[in-house]
Amino acid sequence: MVQSVSSASTAASVYEATGDVKTAITVQMMQEMQKSQEIAGSIIQDAAQISQEAMAAYQAEQA
C-alpha cells in the first residue's frame, strides 16, 4: 500500500512538473510571438515611411 501511495505521489509530482514546463514554454512562446509582431510592425512602419519618402522625391522630380 505504501508503494502505491508513493508511486501516486511521484506520478502527481511528475505531472505537475510537466504542467509547469508546458506553462513556462507557452509563456515563452507567447512572449516571443509578441516580440515578433512588434518587429514586423516596425518593419511595416519603416517600409511605409520609405515608400512615402520615395513618392515625395518622385513627385518633386516631376514638378
Order of alpha helices (4+ residues) and beta strands (2+ residues): alpha
